[in-house]
Amino acid sequence: MPKFPGLSGADVVRALRRLGFVQIRQSGSHILMRRAERGCVVPNHRELKLGTVNGILRQAGVSPDEFASVL
């Protein structure tokens, strides 16, 4: 399982867009991304903790290896 050190919210949004997600809306610093019926909320912060990134991937239904391939 790959590690994701030093990812920002913008990095995660960029990678999710490459996987086919689109930005639905933004409320404050939280961005709602959606692909088909799966969606996830990405906090737009400078650095995200590893547990936060893993939670985003779980919400989105994306495997860590698939995510790492588009970073």
N, C-alpha and C positions, 0 to 999 in steps of 0.2 A: 504494500500500500504506500503510495507516494506521500511525501510530506509537502506541505504548502507554506513555507516560511515567508513572512513579510508580504502577504497579499493585502492589497487595499480593496475597498468596496468597488472602486472603479475597475480594478483588474478582474474581479469576479464577474461584474456586469459585462465586461468586454468578452470574457470567455463564454458566458452563457449566451450572448448574442451569436457567437460563432456556432453554438450548438442549436440555434434555431429559436431561442427565446426572444420575446419582444417586451419592451417596457410598457406596462399598462398605465401606471401612474406613479407619482411620487408624493409622499406625505412627509414633509420635513426632511430628515436624512435617511428615510427608508424607501427603497425602490421596489415596487411590485413587478416581478417578471413572470411571464406565462408562456407556455408552449402546450398547445392542445388543452387538455383538462388539468395538466400539472402546473403548479405555480410555486413561487418562492418569494420571500422577502429578503432583500439584501440591504444591510445597513451601509450607508455611504460614508464609511469612516476611513481614516488614514491607514490603519492596520487592523486586520481582523484576527482574532484568536483562532487556533486550529479547531477547537470545538465548534465555533461559530461557522466556519467554512464547512465542516462536516455536516452540521445541521442544515445548512443551505442546500448542500448536495442531496441530503436525504429528502428534504421537501421537494426538490426538483426531480427526484428520481434519476439522478445522474450518478454513474459510478465514478469513484476517484480516478481510475485509470483513464476513463473517457475525458474527464475534466482536465487532467494533466496533459493530455494530448493536444488540447487547444490553447494551452497557456502560452 
